């Protein structure tokens, strides 16, 4: 088959691709994913994981005189469930293209797999997948429980309101995540007293606002409206958001029959199958998240 394949057989569902190749794809996805870099990610192949959470915490400490009875504290626990979902893709290609390419085709394919998977993961972690079946996936912005800020006329002031909301709950946001079109709108806001940028810190290769880094993700959806484009802005302490990422598996075969490509063996084709397991994001502290909704960009 290929120097990339290390074990297995076509009859058993394809040959496993070398661990180094799989590791490169896996690590490239993590390195380039906005959401995975911001959230707290734990790696586990357990299909269902139970995460404890605190409903009400310990706030009963008190000062005592010598000999006084100590107050009894109370704490209430609950648990949330994280379930791994499977996403997959099969990519056919001709054996001839591998033999004749001056640049390694499999190296290019590795980069494209990582790029496509990164885009899919980021979009779904933010926006989710609307589906009536068991394959539905609740992204951060389709969940409930977080704080919200209504868009006014100044996105910068609205983001400050969101930061204040989070601070009032004794959390500190570590970044502001937005679509590039929203950043463009921030760059257009001028001071009311003179024709200069109201928020000069956003005009930078590493933009900030109110002392918080701005992270751009065009995997946050935009919607066309009469006044332009709408998009949400996520202000959060992302460390309080959990994501479970399971194994990434790559296999290669030349004996399958695909819906579009047909019989691979007859057509001198091979195919790589990529499978990734991922959970929906879990807000362990919903009050550490505030969404500025429907910003006009």
Number of C-alpha atoms within 10 A of each C-alpha: 14 13 7 17 19 14 11 15 16 15 10 8 14 22 23 21 22 16 14 10 15 20 14 13 24 19 11 18 23 18 13 15 20 22 25 23 14 19 18 16 17 12 11 15 15 14 15 14 16 11 13 12 15 13 11 11 12 11 9 11 10 7 8 10 7 6 6 8 8 12 11 8 10 10 11 10 10 11 13 13 11 20 17 21 19 15 15 13 13 13 14 18 18 14 18 11 13 15 10 10 10 8 9 12 14 16 11 10 15 15 15 13 19 21 16 12 24 24 17 15 24 22 22 24 26 22 19 21 16 13 10 8 7 7 12 13 23 21 20 22 20 13 16 11 11 17 17 18 19 16 20 14 10 13 21 19 13 20 23 15 17 27 27 16 22 22 14 12 11 10 18 18 23 18 20 24 25 23 22 17 19 21 20 13 15 21 16 12 17 14 11 9 7 8 9 12 16 17 18 15 18 19 15 8 7 10 17 18 18 15 10 15 17 21 19 17 19 15 21 21 16 19 12 11 11 7 8 11 16 21 21 24 25 26 28 27 24 24 17 20 21 21 22 25 21 20 16 18 18 24 24 26 26 23 19 20 12 13 7 7 15 13 16 20 14 11 12 13 20 23 21 22 19 18 17 19 20 25 25 25 26 23 24 17 19 18 21 28 26 26 24 23 18 18 23 23 22
